Amino acid sequence: MPLMPKRVKYRKVSKGSRAGYATSGTELAYGEFGLKALTRGLLTATQIEACRVAINREMKRKGKLWIRVFPDKPVTRKPIEVRMGGGKGNPEFWAAVILPGKVLFEVGGVSEEVAKECLRLAATKIGIHTKFITRAGVKI
């Protein structure tokens, strides 16, 4: 099941601004360990799914994974070898806008070593710089 909204008000949206820093979703809310974005960018639904598969495979169904981002922005593309003009292209895929400071994934119920390896594998699947974070006061 691909990650995408069930319904949208408008099929196509403007590019929008990616300036500034994340104001919400910057702290761990569910798990003990997380992956936080350091740079800005787009995270596609395919990339999120690849991260989910990599994390679950490494955890071997021992812990729990929380995905804190959702791809709610349609990205459009024009067909190849089409001249400019003629309107906006068709929606090609869905993406989530990522600002610095946003927590992308959280894991819990596993040791710190396993969580670090899981989130390291997930970080290689996305095109933005990230860092591993832990909840304050976690017993290791």
TAHU-V532885 format. One record per backbone hydrogen bond with DSSP energy under -0.5 kcal/mol. NH is the residue of the N-H (numbers start at 1). CO is the residue of the C=O. E is the energy in kcal/mol with one decimal. If there is no record, write none. Layout:
# TAHU-V532885
{{NH:CO:E} {NH:CO:E}}
This chain:
# TAHU-V532885
{{4:2:-0.7} {22:100:-2.3} {32:107:-1.1} {33:107:-2.1} {34:133:-2.5} {35:105:-2.2} {36:131:-2.8} {37:102:-2.9} {38:129:-3.5} {39:129:-1.1} {41:98:-2.2} {43:96:-2.4} {44:42:-0.5} {45:94:-2.1} {48:44:-2.1} {49:45:-2.1} {50:46:-2.3} {51:47:-2.2} {52:48:-2.3} {53:49:-2.4} {54:50:-2.2} {55:51:-2.7} {56:52:-2.4} {57:53:-2.2} {58:54:-1.9} {59:55:-2.4} {60:56:-1.0} {61:56:-1.0} {62:59:-1.1} {64:108:-2.6} {66:106:-3.1} {68:66:-0.6} {68:104:-2.7} {69:104:-0.6} {72:70:-1.1} {72:95:-0.5} {73:95:-2.2} {74:72:-0.5} {75:93:-3.2} {76:74:-0.5} {77:90:-2.2} {82:79:-0.8} {90:77:-1.2} {92:75:-3.4} {93:75:-1.5} {95:73:-2.4} {96:43:-2.7} {98:41:-3.3} {98:96:-0.5} {99:97:-0.5} {101:37:-3.0} {102:99:-1.7} {103:25:-3.0} {104:35:-3.2} {104:102:-0.5} {105:35:-0.9} {106:66:-2.4} {107:33:-2.5} {108:64:-1.9} {115:111:-2.4} {116:112:-2.7} {117:113:-2.1} {118:114:-2.6} {119:115:-2.6} {120:116:-1.9} {121:117:-2.2} {122:118:-1.9} {123:119:-2.1} {124:120:-1.2} {125:122:-1.3} {126:123:-0.8} {131:36:-2.2} {133:34:-2.5} {135:32:-2.4} {138:135:-1.2}}
